[in-house]
């Protein structure tokens, strides 16, 4: 197995991202062997996925209603270090609504909540490692990292393997968003290539005409092309 290249991932301490100062470890890291429960369970199967879990436009909507915002389709593959698809991986996503607000008690941004949008979805990858979500384009939002700090539009991804101990978390941005270059969190990434690895590309071949734009985002789990993950 290819060793983890830590120079490709954001460091835990980046003073330009203010909250990392209080969250970063102050002592050396210690390797802990996960317990049996963490390595053997749970086993995610098709019964863990509801019929609308991959459709954020409708999965929290009232009957006859849909989420508000530009409709998009996000698709891609989960790959190992050799470029092979990883089947049966559980992907969970969460995001702000089209106005840039999360459905969370601590989100104080005054943009309106969408009563038909939860901002959460999940899907299992197919035999080729492929996945797909239907959702709306998330909005940018301010956060307290300076007098005028904004997060670009983004979607959070959690990738589970066969157990809770096998979990990776990352974020996906959108091609062409001018806010990416101004974001203090994106600035924690060590290289331009790492930023590009977190940027979904517009994929017109997968558009649904008169319905939704498509974006492609592949997640590479290991190796020199590994998708940067949050520490």
N, C-alpha and C positions, 0 to 999 in steps of 0.2 A: 504494500500500500504506500502511495506517495505521502511523504511527511507533510504536515501543515506548514505552509509558507506564511509565517506571521507578518511578513512585510507587506503582504497583499491586503491584510485586514486592518481596520481602524484600531489604533491603540486605545487602551482603556482610559488613559489620562490625556486629554487634549484641552488645555486651559481656555482655548477659544470657544469651546462648547461648555458653558459655565457649569452645568449640572454634573459633568464628568469629574470635576474637582472633588465633589463630595462623595461620588459613587465609586471612584477608582480604588483598587486595592492599595493599601499603604505598605504592605509587607509582601515578601516573595510568595509566589503561587505555590500551592501544595497539590500534588496529584492524589486524588482519592479514588479508590476502586469502588465503582457503583455496586450496590447490593443486588441480590438476585432479582428482587421485584423490579428494580429499575432497568435491568437488562433483558428480562424475559416477558414483560407485559407493559401495557396491554397489547394484544394483537388486533390491529385495526382491520375490520372487514367491511363488506358492503353494507351490513346492517347498521354501521355507525354513521352512514350518510343518508340524510333525508332527501326526498325527491326534488326539493327546491334549494338544497344547501348551496349549490353552485350558481344560483341565480339571485344575486343581491337586489335586483330590480323588483323582484316579487316575493322573496322569502320572508319579509316582515310586513308586507303590505296588507291593508284591509281588503276584503273581497271587492273585486272590480277596480282596485287602485294599483298604482305603480309608483316606484321611487321617482323623484324629480331630478332632472339633470341630463346632460349629454350622455347618451347610451354608448357604452363601449364593451368590447369583448376582449378579454385578456387570456392569452393562451401561450403554451410553450411546453418544454419538456424538462424533467428532472434527470440529470445526467451524472454518471460517475466520472472518475478522472480519465477514463479511456473513451469517453463520448458515448457510452452505452446507456440506454434508457433505464431508469430505476422504477420498476413496477411496484404498485401497492404502497407507495409513500403517501402519507396523509398530509395534505396541504391545507392550512388554515390561513385566511386573510382577514384583515380588518383595516378600516379606512374611515376618513371623514366623509361627510355627505358633500353634495355639490356646492354647498355654501362654505365648506371648510370647517364644519363643526362635527365633533364626535358625540354620539349618544352616551355620555359619561357624566356622572354627577360632578366631577371636578373640572369639566370643560366650561370655562367662563367666557368664551368668545361669544359676542352677542349675535352672531349670525343665527338664523332660525334653524330649529330642528325640523327634520322631515319625518312626519309621523308614519310614513310608509317605508322607512329605511333604517335598518339596524346597523349597517356597516360591517357585517360579519358573514363569512361563508367558509365552506370546507368542501374538499373533494379528494378522492383517491386517484392517484395516477394510474393510467392504463398500462397494458403490457409493454408499450413502447416508451413508457415514462411520461406520456402526454397528459396534459390537463387543460381545463378551460373554465373560465368564470364569465358570467354576464353581470355587469355592474354599471355604475355611472362614474363619470370623471370626477374624482375628488377635487375639492377646492383648496387653494392655499390658505394658510391661516397664520396669525402672529403668535410668537411665543416669547417668553421673558428671557431673552439672551442678549439684551442690548436695547437701545432706544427704538430701533426699527428692524427687528429680526422677523423674518417670515420663513415658514416652511414651504417648499415647493409642493405641488401636487404629488402625492405618493401613496402607495399601498404597502402595508406591512405583510410579510410572508413568514409563516412558521412551517418548517418542514420536519415531520416526524418520520423516523425509520420504523423499526419493529418494536420500539420501547420508548418510555419517557426519557431515558438517558440519551437517546439518539435524537436530539432536537437541535435544529439550527434556526436562527431568526435573522431576517434581512429586510430590506426595503427596496421598492421598485419605483423609479422615477420615469418621466415621460419625455421622449425625444422632443427637442425644440423648446423646452420650458426655460425661459431666461432666469427663473428664480433658482435653478439648480446651482449656478455659479456663485450665488450670493448667500447660500445657506451655510451657517456655521457647522451644522452636523455633517453635511456633505464634505465640508472642508477638512474633516478628520480623516478622510480617505487619503492614503499616501501617494497615489498616482492618478494621472488622468485615465489610465487604463482601468483602474478600479472603479472610477466614476462611470465609465462607459459600460462596465459589466453590470451596473445597477440601473441602466437606462433602457427601458423598453422601446422597441422600434415600431414605428407605424407599419402595419402589414396590410396594405390595401387588397391583396389577394384574398384575405380572409374577412374583409368587410361583409356585413349584411346590407345589401343595397337598400336605401331608404329606411334604414333602421339603426345600425351601429357601426362605428369605426372599430378596427381590430388593432391590437398591439401584441407583439411577441416578446416574451421574457423567458429565457432559459435559465435554469438554476444548475450550476455545476458544483457538486458537493466537495470535491477534493482536487488536488493537483495544482499545477502552475496556472491553470485558468479558472480556479475555484472562485465562485461568486463571493465577494466580501460579506462576512457575517458579523453581527453585533457581538462584542465580547460579553 
